[in-house]
């Protein structure tokens, strides 16, 4: 089945130790998103890739970076995790185009990040 | 400003009761999309419905129904004959039609608990 896969499902890192979360998709969607969801809150968009173009949200801290080496994969890098970065990180994909109406986003199961 | 308000933080019902989840949105755009997502305890956001601003027809899908009223900027979600498996957090989301990518602006979510 076509889907969005996130690895690992649970990640523990130490304060200040760089960590990378990964996302892959078999949907062949051209847009990939990273959301941060803290406990009992709504998901918050960090950034997205439209094809190869990276788009950062204005309030996303510089500590968060992303890479998309190809259509299928996207990575979230947290350069120096702080305690406040503990959250669920959700990857999503959608098929978008200038002449195409907005479609739904498909979400992965998320990676729960713990910072010790 | 674009905003989604889900005033009900938590709802608790007994199985087989009908329940309505409220969603009120704010936008100055004339073209936009509205979504409902379900987030079960496993964490994955599951797409339920997408509605564009020009389509005010109500929709029914099995036990689920949606009432879109532009006059009151509301997009309410009703579950008929609720079941324990409906227990989840439900998010309403707004997406302005940017022609480029689909930015989801989520409400705070409503946690639904269905008891046997």
Interface residues (C-beta under 8 A of the other chain):
Chain A: X31 X40 X41 X42 X43 X44 X45 X48 X50 X55 X88 X90 X92 X94 X96 X98 X101 X102 X103 X104 X105 X106 X107 X108 X109 X110 X112
Chain B: X33 X35 X37 X42 X43 X44 X45 X46 X47 X50 X52 X91 X95 X97 X98 X99 X100 X101 X102 X103 X104 X106 X107 X108 X109
